Structures are given as C-alpha cells and as structure tokens.
Amino acid sequence: MPFFFAITIFIVVVPFNIPGNTELTTLSGEVVGFKEDFKYLGSYISSTEKYINVRKAQAWRALHKLNDIWHSNMLDALKRRIFAASVESILTYGCEAWTLTVRDETRLDGCYTRMLRKVLNVSWQDRIPNEVLYGGLPPLSTKIRTRRLRLAGHCIRHDDVAAHSLVLWEPQQGRASRGGQRSTFIDTLKRDTGLQSTSEIRTLMLDRTLWQATTCGSRGDLT
C-alpha cells in the first residue's frame, strides 16, 4: 500500500534595519511573516541573555539528576570532572558565539559557583574561598573567553570556513538608534583583547603565535 506524506515549510523573517511593517513576498506570492525572535539550531536569535537563561535551566536540570553522585563519598576531584563533563558542557554549549556584557559574565560566574557548591555539598555559610571550591578550575567567564577567541581566530585564519567573512563584519550603512546599544560580537572581542579596531584584531589573528601571545595571560589562556 503506497504511503504519502507532506512537508510544510514555514518561512519567517527577523527584520534588521528595515521597518517592521514592510511586506515581503516569495516568488510564488506567499507573504512572509515577521517575528521578533525564533529558535535556530538550538539558539534564540534576538538575545544572548535569553539563550543563556535556557542553558542555565537545562544545566540545573542535569545537575539535579546527579544528586546521588554529589551526595556520595566520591573524591571532590572526581566530582569536579563529572560536573565538567555532564553539566558544564550543557551550560556552555555554543558559548563561542555568545556576545556577553560584564553583567552577563558576572551572572554566569555566580551560577557556576552555586553549582559547584551543590556538587561538593558546600554551603555559602561555610566561608570557603572560591580558590578552594574551584580546585584549580578557572572561572567560567575565562573558559568562555578562551573558547570564543580560539574560534574567532580559527575562522579568520581559514578563509574556507563559512564564518570567515562574518566574524569581524561591521555594518557600513545605517545609523545606530538612540540610547544604549546591544553588545555585538566585535564589541566582545575588543573587550577580550583590549584592542580598539577590527583591523588590529585581524592582524593579530592571522599570526597564530602572535595571537596567542597577545591574548594569553591577560583575559584567558589560549595555549
């Protein structure tokens, strides 16, 4: 008996630098709808903050599922390794493309610290320093910064990568709206490296050794 099925394709557009009331149509005459946000490849488009909240919720869910391990007599060092593999990996999925503000980094570090306290059964009232709690692990914001810089440098040095022309792309037309502006990926790279222009960043990225020497020791370890 033959089996038939149909596939429905929905087309949506997130407007950028165009009025929201502009009407777009496909070649077949179908009107394309506008949306402020949607999920693409597991990430929300409009806001990094929204996506981070989703990752936090999923990481906490995974953390609670492993309560039997955290409450066991297992060595703390082994608990940290399990935590990094099973929970931290969920929290930081896709972090290489995040555009973070200082406030975002502070919140992520705070969330990471609370998770480690639960893993090691340590209360904030115990007054244990973070250096002891982390057991040699770097702050989460440092890990994210390292992964972001590695990916950005890799994309710039390999022109066959699809993101090669996007990493340092800056709009050449249009005007910024009044008031506070959202942090862009380039803004984040500038804060990571302490450099002021994309041309400086590109020059350093093209020289792998120089790129590592410039970024190591200040805002993350790329070795």
N, CA, C and O of each residue as an XYZ file, in Angstrom:
892
protein
N       0.850     -1.187      0.000
C       0.000      0.000      0.000
C       0.890      1.242      0.000
O       1.736      1.370      0.885
N       0.736      2.157     -0.949
C       1.611      3.330     -1.005
C       1.377      4.252      0.181
O       0.272      4.358      0.714
N       2.464      4.919      0.575
C       2.401      5.824      1.731
C       2.762      7.226      1.250
O       3.795      7.428      0.612
N       1.913      8.174      1.558
C       2.143      9.551      1.133
C       2.278     10.444      2.365
O       1.606     10.237      3.375
N       3.133     11.410      2.266
C       3.248     12.374      3.341
C       3.573     13.733      2.731
O       4.075     13.831      1.611
N       3.275     14.764      3.490
C       3.512     16.126      3.016
C       4.397     16.856      3.999
O       4.335     16.620      5.206
N       5.218     17.737      3.477
C       6.102     18.552      4.295
C       5.699     20.017      4.136
O       5.645     20.543      3.024
N       5.422     20.655      5.248
C       5.067     22.067      5.229
C       6.261     22.885      5.695
O       6.816     22.635      6.766
N       6.648     23.852      4.896
C       7.787     24.707      5.209
C       7.278     26.090      5.594
O       6.568     26.736      4.823
N       7.643     26.535      6.784
C       7.250     27.853      7.259
C       8.436     28.804      7.112
O       9.541     28.496      7.558
N       8.213     29.926      6.502
C       9.252     30.920      6.294
C       8.969     32.114      7.187
O       7.889     32.702      7.132
N       9.945     32.467      8.007
C       9.810     33.641      8.858
C      11.046     34.514      8.675
O      12.107     34.032      8.279
N      10.899     35.778      8.962
C      11.978     36.744      8.796
C      12.096     37.567     10.068
O      11.093     38.020     10.621
N      13.327     37.758     10.530
C      13.592     38.674     11.627
C      14.065     39.985     11.021
O      15.150     40.021     10.442
N      13.293     41.069     11.129
C      13.666     42.328     10.473
C      14.913     42.947     11.081
O      15.074     42.956     12.302
N      15.784     43.458     10.247
C      17.005     44.131     10.697
C      17.237     45.349      9.821
O      17.448     45.227      8.614
N      17.198     46.522     10.436
C      17.394     47.785      9.712
C      16.300     48.065      8.679
O      16.521     48.830      7.740
N      15.138     47.461      8.840
C      14.006     47.763      7.965
C      12.769     47.921      8.838
O      12.693     47.316      9.908
N      11.796     48.722      8.405
C      10.575     48.890      9.203
C       9.841     47.566      9.386
O       9.808     46.734      8.479
N       9.257     47.381     10.560
C       8.549     46.141     10.846
C       7.289     45.948     10.028
O       6.789     44.828      9.925
N       6.754     47.034      9.433
C       5.519     46.908      8.654
C       5.791     46.659      7.170
O       4.855     46.659      6.369
N       7.042     46.449      6.790
C       7.375     46.156      5.397
C       6.857     44.772      5.025
O       7.034     43.822      5.788
N       6.233     44.649      3.889
C       5.677     43.365      3.456
C       6.620     42.692      2.467
O       7.015     43.281      1.460
N       6.970     41.460      2.770
C       7.818     40.667      1.890
C       7.024     39.487      1.349
O       6.213     38.896      2.062
N       7.258     39.151      0.105
C       6.577     38.013     -0.506
C       7.594     37.132     -1.211
O       8.642     37.604     -1.652
N       7.276     35.848     -1.312
C       8.116     34.916     -2.050
C       7.807     35.018     -3.541
O       6.885     35.729     -3.940
N       8.578     34.307     -4.363
C       8.350     34.324     -5.812
C       6.978     33.772     -6.167
O       6.413     34.120     -7.204
N       6.442     32.910     -5.306
C       5.121     32.346     -5.568
C       3.989     33.245     -5.067
O       2.813     32.914     -5.215
N       4.354     34.389     -4.470
C       3.344     35.327     -3.988
C       2.941     35.137     -2.544
O       2.042     35.830     -2.067
N       3.577     34.218     -1.826
C       3.242     33.970     -0.429
C       3.847     35.055      0.454
O       5.025     35.387      0.323
N       3.043     35.598      1.344
C       3.511     36.652      2.251
C       4.373     36.035      3.356
O       3.982     35.060      3.998
N       5.537     36.618      3.559
C       6.470     36.132      4.575
C       6.208     36.874      5.879
O       6.130     38.102      5.893
N       6.074     36.139      6.963
C       5.772     36.748      8.248
C       7.019     37.227      8.975
O       8.105     36.671      8.814
N       6.843     38.267      9.776
C       7.919     38.802     10.600
C       7.803     38.251     12.017
O       6.699     38.073     12.533
N       8.949     37.982     12.643
C       8.981     37.562     14.035
C      10.125     38.286     14.727
O      11.166     38.548     14.124
N       9.921     38.603     15.982
C      10.973     39.267     16.751
C      12.062     38.291     17.169
O      13.202     38.693     17.401
N      11.719     37.020     17.265
C      12.689     36.034     17.728
C      12.222     34.639     17.316
O      11.021     34.389     17.212
N      13.161     33.741     17.085
C      12.835     32.337     16.877
C      14.081     31.502     17.158
O      15.196     32.019     17.226
N      13.866     30.222     17.318
C      14.956     29.319     17.667
C      15.542     28.707     16.403
O      14.818     28.137     15.587
N      16.859     28.828     16.246
C      17.534     28.299     15.062
C      18.763     27.523     15.505
O      19.641     28.070     16.174
N      18.828     26.245     15.132
C      19.938     25.368     15.513
C      20.157     25.380     17.028
O      21.292     25.377     17.504
N      19.064     25.392     17.763
C      19.134     25.318     19.215
C      19.352     26.633     19.925
O      19.391     26.662     21.155
N      19.500     27.741     19.181
C      19.767     29.034     19.797
C      18.691     30.039     19.425
O      18.154     30.016     18.317
N      18.382     30.931     20.380
C      17.469     32.021     20.094
C      18.225     33.153     19.419
O      19.362     33.449     19.785
N      17.600     33.786     18.437
C      18.280     34.748     17.581
C      18.404     36.124     18.219
O      19.455     36.758     18.116
N      17.360     36.593     18.870
C      17.289     38.002     19.251
C      18.201     38.384     20.404
O      18.716     39.502     20.430
N      18.414     37.486     21.359
C      19.095     37.887     22.584
C      19.959     36.761     23.137
O      19.492     35.636     23.315
N      21.225     37.075     23.405
C      22.100     36.113     24.062
C      21.623     35.840     25.481
O      21.715     34.712     25.965
N      21.113     36.874     26.149
C      20.660     36.725     27.532
C      19.552     35.690     27.637
O      19.540     34.889     28.571
N      18.622     35.698     26.691
C      17.533     34.731     26.703
C      18.076     33.314     26.530
O      17.632     32.386     27.205
N      19.031     33.156     25.627
C      19.606     31.831     25.384
C      20.385     31.349     26.600
O      20.349     30.164     26.932
N      21.095     32.270     27.272
C      21.846     31.894     28.469
C      20.902     31.377     29.546
O      21.218     30.403     30.229
N      19.750     32.016     29.705
C      18.775     31.559     30.695
C      18.292     30.147     30.383
O      18.067     29.348     31.292
N      18.134     29.841     29.098
C      17.736     28.489     28.698
C      18.833     27.490     29.060
O      18.543     26.415     29.586
N      20.080     27.835     28.784
C      21.201     26.939     29.092
C      21.323     26.725     30.601
O      21.607     25.614     31.048
N      21.109     27.781     31.382
C      21.161     27.637     32.839
C      20.112     26.645     33.321
O      20.409     25.765     34.128
N      18.890     26.786     32.828
C      17.806     25.901     33.257
C      18.122     24.451     32.906
O      17.895     23.555     33.719
N      18.639     24.213     31.712
C      18.972     22.852     31.297
C      20.131     22.294     32.124
O      20.139     21.111     32.465
N      21.113     23.146     32.447
C      22.250     22.693     33.252
C      21.819     22.352     34.676
O      22.270     21.354     35.238
N      20.950     23.175     35.261
C      20.453     22.873     36.612
C      19.654     21.564     36.618
O      19.728     20.782     37.566
N      18.897     21.344     35.551
C      18.125     20.105     35.462
C      19.059     18.897     35.444
O      18.814     17.904     36.129
N      20.127     18.989     34.657
C      21.099     17.892     34.598
C      21.816     17.716     35.929
O      22.108     16.592     36.340
N      22.100     18.832     36.604
C      22.787     18.773     37.897
C      21.945     18.033     38.932
O      22.463     17.200     39.676
N      20.649     18.337     38.981
C      19.770     17.697     39.976
C      19.607     16.200     39.710
O      19.390     15.425     40.642
N      19.707     15.802     38.476
C      19.574     14.378     38.159
C      20.740     13.555     38.708
O      20.633     12.337     38.846
N      21.840     14.216     39.018
C      23.033     13.514     39.512
C      23.223     13.694     41.014
O      24.343     13.593     41.514
N      22.144     13.959     41.731
C      22.240     14.195     43.171
C      22.869     13.026     43.915
O      23.594     13.228     44.889
N      22.595     11.799     43.463
C      23.168     10.629     44.145
C      24.694     10.662     44.104
O      25.360     10.239     45.049
N      25.238     11.169     43.001
C      26.698     11.267     42.888
C      27.228     12.376     43.785
O      28.242     12.194     44.459
N      26.557     13.518     43.802
C      27.044     14.645     44.599
C      26.975     14.338     46.097
O      27.785     14.852     46.868
N      26.020     13.509     46.513
C      25.874     13.181     47.931
C      26.699     11.964     48.348
O      26.660     11.552     49.508
N      27.431     11.401     47.419
C      28.227     10.218     47.720
C      29.569     10.608     48.349
O      29.868     11.790     48.517
N      30.363      9.600     48.691
C      31.679      9.824     49.288
C      32.787      9.909     48.238
O      33.966      9.769     48.564
N      32.418     10.132     47.010
C      33.383     10.228     45.921
C      34.338     11.402     46.168
O      33.959     12.414     46.757
N      35.583     11.245     45.705
C      36.562     12.317     45.852
C      36.092     13.588     45.155
O      35.471     13.529     44.094
N      36.393     14.740     45.757
C      35.974     16.013     45.185
C      36.540     16.221     43.784
O      35.858     16.759     42.911
N      37.766     15.803     43.571
C      38.390     15.979     42.259
C      37.627     15.218     41.181
O      37.477     15.704     40.060
N      37.149     14.030     41.519
C      36.389     13.236     40.564
C      35.008     13.847     40.334
O      34.502     13.843     39.213
N      34.403     14.371     41.400
C      33.116     15.043     41.245
C      33.233     16.234     40.296
O      32.355     16.462     39.464
N      34.323     16.992     40.425
C      34.521     18.142     39.534
C      34.646     17.692     38.082
O      34.129     18.355     37.183
N      35.317     16.587     37.849
C      35.479     16.084     36.481
C      34.140     15.639     35.904
O      33.849     15.899     34.737
N      33.332     14.973     36.711
C      31.998     14.561     36.256
C      31.139     15.788     35.991
O      30.405     15.844     35.004
N      31.235     16.768     36.879
C      30.476     18.003     36.714
C      30.857     18.709     35.410
O      29.984     19.170     34.675
N      32.146     18.794     35.127
C      32.607     19.469     33.916
C      32.120     18.761     32.661
O      31.779     19.404     31.668
N      32.088     17.429     32.709
C      31.700     16.662     31.525
C      30.190     16.630     31.316
O      29.727     16.655     30.176
N      29.417     16.575     32.398
C      27.977     16.345     32.271
C      27.115     17.591     32.446
O      26.008     17.653     31.911
N      27.599     18.572     33.177
C      26.795     19.762     33.464
C      27.381     21.009     32.801
O      26.673     21.754     32.123
N      28.670     21.225     33.003
C      29.303     22.408     32.414
C      29.180     22.400     30.889
O      28.992     23.447     30.270
N      29.288     21.216     30.290
C      29.186     21.124     28.828
C      27.805     21.549     28.333
O      27.677     22.089     27.234
N      26.767     21.306     29.146
C      25.412     21.745     28.789
C      25.291     23.256     28.950
O      24.711     23.935     28.102
N      25.842     23.774     30.043
C      25.755     25.204     30.319
C      26.467     26.032     29.252
O      25.996     27.112     28.894
N      27.585     25.546     28.746
C      28.414     26.338     27.829
C      28.237     25.951     26.369
O      29.028     26.371     25.525
N      27.233     25.171     26.055
C      27.028     24.766     24.658
C      26.813     25.992     23.773
O      25.912     26.793     24.019
N      27.644     26.130     22.749
C      27.520     27.257     21.830
C      28.061     28.568     22.359
O      27.818     29.618     21.765
N      28.806     28.530     23.488
C      29.253     29.782     24.124
C      30.262     30.542     23.269
O      30.479     31.733     23.495
N      30.879     29.886     22.297
C      31.868     30.571     21.453
C      31.267     31.740     20.687
O      31.983     32.665     20.305
N      29.969     31.706     20.463
C      29.305     32.768     19.683
C      28.521     33.736     20.556
O      27.821     34.603     20.033
N      28.621     33.607     21.876
C      27.873     34.492     22.759
C      28.463     35.896     22.757
O      29.682     36.063     22.723
N      27.598     36.901     22.792
C      28.024     38.283     22.989
C      27.661     38.657     24.417
O      26.493     38.883     24.733
N      28.664     38.721     25.271
C      28.426     38.888     26.701
C      28.819     40.273     27.179
O      29.829     40.835     26.755
N      28.009     40.803     28.058
C      28.365     42.024     28.772
C      29.057     41.623     30.080
O      29.070     40.449     30.449
N      29.626     42.605     30.769
C      30.246     42.326     32.067
C      29.203     41.765     33.035
O      29.502     40.887     33.844
N      27.994     42.276     32.943
C      26.898     41.786     33.805
C      26.588     40.328     33.506
O      26.359     39.542     34.425
N      26.578     39.958     32.226
C      26.333     38.562     31.853
C      27.419     37.655     32.423
O      27.122     36.590     32.966
N      28.677     38.077     32.301
C      29.789     37.261     32.795
C      29.705     37.081     34.301
O      29.957     35.991     34.814
N      29.350     38.150     35.014
C      29.232     38.063     36.467
C      28.140     37.078     36.867
O      28.321     36.286     37.792
N      27.012     37.129     36.172
C      25.917     36.205     36.486
C      26.293     34.760     36.173
O      25.946     33.853     36.930
N      26.988     34.543     35.081
C      27.407     33.190     34.734
C      28.390     32.641     35.762
O      28.289     31.484     36.169
N      29.340     33.474     36.178
C      30.298     33.031     37.198
C      29.591     32.709     38.510
O      29.940     31.743     39.188
N      28.594     33.525     38.867
C      27.846     33.263     40.088
C      27.064     31.961     40.010
O      27.025     31.194     40.973
N      26.440     31.712     38.861
C      25.705     30.458     38.659
C      26.640     29.260     38.741
O      26.304     28.241     39.346
N      27.802     29.384     38.137
C      28.797     28.299     38.135
C      29.260     28.007     39.568
O      29.423     26.847     39.946
N      29.469     29.048     40.349
C      29.901     28.871     41.734
C      28.823     28.170     42.553
O      29.133     27.278     43.343
N      27.564     28.559     42.375
C      26.475     27.905     43.105
C      26.367     26.432     42.722
O      26.092     25.585     43.573
N      26.578     26.133     41.472
C      26.541     24.740     41.032
C      27.658     23.936     41.684
O      27.435     22.807     42.121
N      28.858     24.507     41.753
C      29.975     23.799     42.376
C      29.722     23.575     43.868
O      30.107     22.542     44.417
N      29.081     24.532     44.517
C      28.749     24.333     45.932
C      27.831     23.133     46.111
O      27.995     22.348     47.046
N      26.862     22.995     45.208
C      25.960     21.852     45.304
C      26.699     20.549     45.020
O      26.458     19.536     45.677
N      27.593     20.579     44.046
C      28.359     19.379     43.688
C      29.186     18.902     44.879
O      29.273     17.700     45.133
N      29.794     19.836     45.608
C      30.699     19.487     46.703
C      30.022     19.553     48.067
O      30.673     19.397     49.100
N      28.692     19.790     48.064
C      27.935     19.861     49.320
C      28.508     20.917     50.266
O      28.711     20.665     51.454
N      28.760     22.087     49.718
C      29.336     23.189     50.483
C      28.310     24.318     50.554
O      27.746     24.708     49.532
N      28.072     24.831     51.726
C      27.146     25.943     51.913
C      27.920     27.260     51.850
O      29.107     27.309     52.174
N      27.237     28.325     51.431
C      27.887     29.635     51.409
C      28.249     30.093     52.810
O      29.121     30.944     52.991
N      27.564     29.514     53.817
C      27.851     29.872     55.201
C      29.160     29.263     55.702
O      29.671     29.652     56.752
N      29.698     28.308     54.946
C      30.962     27.683     55.349
C      32.169     28.588     55.113
O      33.266     28.313     55.599
N      31.956     29.668     54.364
C      33.017     30.660     54.125
C      34.245     30.048     53.460
O      35.374     30.407     53.793
N      34.036     29.145     52.543
C      35.154     28.537     51.814
C      35.505     29.418     50.620
O      34.619     29.735     49.826
N      36.757     29.824     50.463
C      37.142     30.679     49.331
C      36.899     29.983     47.994
O      36.944     28.757     47.902
N      36.645     30.774     46.977
C      36.406     30.210     45.643
C      37.616     29.452     45.112
O      37.467     28.493     44.355
N      38.825     29.882     45.510
C      40.030     29.182     45.054
C      40.027     27.728     45.518
O      40.445     26.827     44.790
N      39.547     27.517     46.742
C      39.460     26.151     47.278
C      38.285     25.416     46.640
O      38.396     24.241     46.289
N      37.167     26.111     46.492
C      35.975     25.492     45.907
C      36.226     25.030     44.476
O      35.814     23.936     44.090
N      36.898     25.861     43.695
C      37.130     25.543     42.282
C      38.191     24.458     42.105
O      38.176     23.736     41.107
N      39.106     24.337     43.058
C      40.101     23.283     42.975
C      40.965     23.346     41.721
O      41.274     22.314     41.126
N      41.351     24.544     41.323
C      42.191     24.693     40.135
C      41.435     25.002     38.860
O      42.048     25.349     37.851
N      40.107     24.883     38.883
C      39.312     25.220     37.708
C      39.280     26.740     37.522
O      39.132     27.465     38.506
N      39.414     27.236     36.301
C      39.315     28.683     36.072
C      37.867     29.126     36.142
O      36.969     28.296     36.003
N      37.611     30.414     36.353
C      36.230     30.928     36.324
C      35.579     30.617     34.987
O      36.254     30.521     33.963
N      34.274     30.463     35.005
C      33.564     30.105     33.771
C      33.740     31.179     32.699
O      33.887     30.852     31.522
N      33.726     32.447     33.085
C      33.882     33.519     32.097
C      35.218     33.426     31.388
O      35.308     33.773     30.210
N      36.260     32.967     32.071
C      37.567     32.791     31.443
C      37.530     31.651     30.433
O      38.106     31.765     29.351
N      36.861     30.558     30.773
C      36.732     29.444     29.838
C      35.986     29.878     28.580
O      36.392     29.553     27.464
N      34.898     30.609     28.770
C      34.110     31.068     27.624
C      34.932     32.003     26.757
O      34.902     31.905     25.530
N      35.665     32.911     27.389
C      36.501     33.859     26.654
C      37.555     33.126     25.825
O      37.805     33.482     24.674
N      38.164     32.108     26.411
C      39.182     31.334     25.706
C      38.594     30.645     24.492
O      39.174     30.694     23.407
N      37.456     30.006     24.660
C      36.828     29.289     23.547
C      36.378     30.249     22.455
O      36.475     29.928     21.270
N      35.887     31.423     22.841
C      35.451     32.412     21.861
C      36.632     32.907     21.020
O      36.530     33.007     19.797
N      37.745     33.214     21.678
C      38.913     33.712     20.961
C      39.514     32.639     20.054
O      39.957     32.940     18.946
N      39.530     31.404     20.517
C      40.042     30.314     19.685
C      39.218     30.163     18.410
O      39.770     30.042     17.316
N      37.893     30.172     18.557
C      37.031     30.008     17.389
C      37.168     31.185     16.433
O      37.274     30.994     15.221
N      37.168     32.405     16.975
C      37.270     33.588     16.122
C      38.576     33.593     15.340
O      38.583     33.855     14.138
N      39.681     33.303     16.021
C      40.966     33.258     15.334
C      41.020     32.168     14.276
O      41.576     32.381     13.199
N      40.449     31.004     14.566
C      40.415     29.900     13.603
C      39.645     30.307     12.346
O      40.083     30.034     11.228
N      38.504     30.956     12.533
C      37.677     31.355     11.385
C      38.395     32.383     10.507
O      38.309     32.323      9.281
N      39.101     33.325     11.137
C      39.793     34.349     10.356
C      40.975     33.760      9.592
O      41.250     34.178      8.467
N      41.670     32.806     10.177
C      42.850     32.230      9.521
C      42.496     31.238      8.427
O      43.363     30.865      7.637
N      41.230     30.797      8.359
C      40.813     29.815      7.350
C      39.692     30.428      6.515
O      38.534     30.463      6.932
N      40.063     30.909      5.328
C      39.062     31.590      4.502
C      38.066     30.634      3.858
O      37.121     31.079      3.206
N      38.263     29.309      4.032
C      37.305     28.346      3.508
C      36.162     28.086      4.497
O      35.205     27.387      4.166
N      36.259     28.646      5.710
C      35.216     28.495      6.718
C      34.096     29.485      6.426
O      34.353     30.639      6.085
N      32.854     29.031      6.561
C      31.703     29.872      6.212
C      31.667     31.163      7.016
O      31.232     32.197      6.508
N      32.121     31.113      8.267
C      32.051     32.295      9.133
C      33.234     33.239      8.952
O      33.343     34.234      9.668
N      34.121     32.942      8.008
C      35.342     33.735      7.834
C      35.032     35.226      7.653
O      35.667     36.075      8.279
N      34.067     35.534      6.805
C      33.763     36.935      6.496
C      32.782     37.563      7.482
O      32.463     38.746      7.359
N      32.300     36.797      8.454
C      31.286     37.305      9.382
C      31.852     37.684     10.744
O      31.283     38.529     11.434
N      32.965     37.070     11.140
C      33.480     37.266     12.495
C      33.769     38.728     12.789
O      33.421     39.217     13.864
N      34.392     39.426     11.870
C      34.760     40.826     12.075
C      33.943     41.771     11.202
O      34.371     42.894     10.933
N      32.772     41.327     10.760
C      31.933     42.161      9.901
C      31.320     43.306     10.693
O      30.820     43.117     11.802
N      31.368     44.493     10.105
C      30.747     45.661     10.698
C      29.855     46.333      9.655
O      30.263     46.457      8.500
N      28.651     46.770     10.028
C      27.755     47.421      9.057
C      28.364     48.721      8.538
O      28.956     49.489      9.297
N      28.211     48.955      7.236
C      28.776     50.147      6.613
C      27.718     51.202      6.317
O      28.036     52.273      5.799
N      26.478     50.911      6.638
C      25.419     51.875      6.395
C      24.403     51.811      7.525
O      24.453     50.917      8.369
N      23.496     52.752      7.532
C      22.514     52.812      8.602
C      23.038     53.611      9.789
O      24.222     53.944      9.852
N      22.169     53.906     10.703
C      22.519     54.689     11.882
C      22.073     53.954     13.137
O      21.020     53.316     13.165
N      22.890     54.057     14.163
C      22.544     53.429     15.436
C      21.378     54.173     16.079
O      21.299     55.399     15.999
N      20.492     53.444     16.704
C      19.362     54.062     17.393
C      19.842     54.783     18.647
O      20.926     54.506     19.160
N      19.032     55.696     19.128
C      19.399     56.447     20.320
C      19.311     55.570     21.562
O      18.538     54.613     21.612
N      20.115     55.913     22.558
C      20.102     55.143     23.792
C      21.175     54.073     23.810
O      22.055     54.041     22.949
N      21.093     53.197     24.801
C      22.077     52.128     24.935
C      22.002     51.124     23.792
O      20.922     50.804     23.296
N      23.162     50.637     23.387
C      23.246     49.701     22.281
C      23.530     48.292     22.798
O      24.173     48.116     23.832
N      23.043     47.300     22.067
C      23.350     45.916     22.415
C      24.819     45.619     22.127
O      25.394     46.135     21.168
N      25.404     44.795     22.958
C      26.783     44.395     22.750
C      26.868     43.445     21.554
O      26.123     42.468     21.479
N      27.766     43.732     20.632
C      27.948     42.889     19.456
C      29.116     41.935     19.673
O      29.842     42.043     20.662
N      29.291     40.997     18.740
C      30.398     40.050     18.853
C      31.732     40.785     18.776
O      32.676     40.436     19.485
N      31.812     41.800     17.918
C      33.051     42.571     17.800
C      33.317     43.349     19.084
O      34.464     43.447     19.520
N      32.281     43.898     19.688
C      32.448     44.582     20.979
C      33.046     43.628     22.013
O      33.922     44.004     22.792
N      32.559     42.396     22.003
C      33.049     41.405     22.949
C      34.508     41.070     22.686
O      35.297     40.949     23.623
N      34.875     40.920     21.404
C      36.272     40.627     21.060
C      37.186     41.781     21.460
O      38.300     41.554     21.933
N      36.727     43.004     21.277
C      37.537     44.165     21.666
C      37.765     44.175     23.169
O      38.869     44.466     23.628
N      36.729     43.860     23.937
C      36.885     43.825     25.390
C      37.795     42.671     25.812
O      38.579     42.806     26.752
N      37.688     41.539     25.118
C      38.542     40.389     25.424
C      40.015     40.699     25.226
O      40.854     40.319     26.043
N      40.325     41.394     24.136
C      41.719     41.611     23.748
C      42.281     42.949     24.197
O      43.499     43.112     24.267
N      41.409     43.916     24.506
C      41.875     45.246     24.842
C      42.243     46.080     23.635
O      42.785     47.174     23.790
N      41.959     45.588     22.421
C      42.255     46.314     21.183
C      41.068     47.183     20.788
O      39.940     46.944     21.216
N      41.336     48.193     19.965
C      40.321     49.186     19.657
C      39.712     49.067     18.279
O      38.640     49.623     18.039
N      40.356     48.363     17.365
C      39.854     48.303     15.991
C      39.876     46.870     15.477
O      40.664     46.041     15.932
N      38.990     46.597     14.514
C      38.934     45.264     13.919
C      40.172     44.972     13.079
O      40.569     43.815     12.939
N      40.775     46.001     12.527
C      41.992     45.780     11.724
C      43.131     45.276     12.604
O      43.903     44.414     12.183
N      43.244     45.807     13.832
C      44.264     45.314     14.762
C      43.998     43.862     15.140
O      44.910     43.036     15.181
N      42.727     43.569     15.414
C      42.370     42.203     15.800
C      42.656     41.236     14.663
O      43.195     40.153     14.891
N      42.300     41.616     13.436
C      42.534     40.750     12.288
C      44.022     40.488     12.082
O      44.423     39.355     11.817
N      44.835     41.521     12.203
C      46.278     41.370     12.020
C      46.849     40.357     13.002
O      47.667     39.516     12.630
N      46.417     40.440     14.255
C      46.901     39.503     15.261
C      46.386     38.097     15.019
O      47.115     37.124     15.211
N      45.128     37.985     14.597
C      44.544     36.667     14.365
C      45.250     35.915     13.246
O      45.376     34.692     13.306
N      45.706     36.623     12.238
C      46.346     35.983     11.093
C      47.686     35.367     11.464
O      48.161     34.460     10.781
N      48.293     35.844     12.528
C      49.540     35.264     13.034
C      49.200     34.469     14.298
O      49.000     35.047     15.366
N      49.138     33.170     14.171
C      48.675     32.337     15.286
C      49.527     32.529     16.540
O      48.995     32.641     17.644
N      50.853     32.567     16.368
C      51.742     32.718     17.514
C      51.550     34.072     18.187
O      51.476     34.161     19.412
N      51.470     35.121     17.378
C      51.266     36.457     17.916
C      49.904     36.584     18.577
O      49.770     37.255     19.600
N      48.886     35.940     17.995
C      47.541     35.961     18.565
C      47.521     35.313     19.940
O      46.903     35.837     20.867
N      48.193     34.179     20.076
C      48.251     33.515     21.374
C      49.029     34.336     22.386
O      48.624     34.453     23.542
N      50.163     34.912     21.945
C      50.987     35.697     22.863
C      50.255     36.939     23.352
O      50.455     37.375     24.486
N      49.414     37.505     22.506
C      48.689     38.722     22.868
C      47.563     38.435     23.846
O      47.312     39.227     24.755
N      46.891     37.324     23.669
C      45.709     37.034     24.482
C      46.017     36.226     25.732
O      45.236     36.265     26.682
N      47.112     35.504     25.767
C      47.440     34.699     26.944
C      47.829     35.588     28.118
O      48.460     36.631     27.948
N      47.446     35.160     29.287
C      47.900     35.827     30.497
C      47.080     37.017     30.918
O      47.135     37.429     32.076
N      46.293     37.600     29.970
C      45.514     38.773     30.358
C      44.041     38.435     30.537
O      43.474     38.691     31.599
N      43.407     37.854     29.500
C      41.975     37.580     29.580
C      41.664     36.116     29.304
O      40.527     35.792     28.960
N      42.637     35.222     29.443
C      42.378     33.802     29.199
C      43.599     33.128     28.646
O      44.461     33.785     28.061
N      43.693     31.821     28.818
C      44.835     31.050     28.374
C      44.489     30.309     27.114
O      43.622     29.435     27.123
N      45.165     30.649     26.009
C      44.871     30.015     24.721
C      45.868     28.938     24.370
O      45.811     28.402     23.263
N      46.776     28.597     25.256
C      47.771     27.597     24.914
C      47.157     26.232     24.956
O      47.839     25.240     24.695
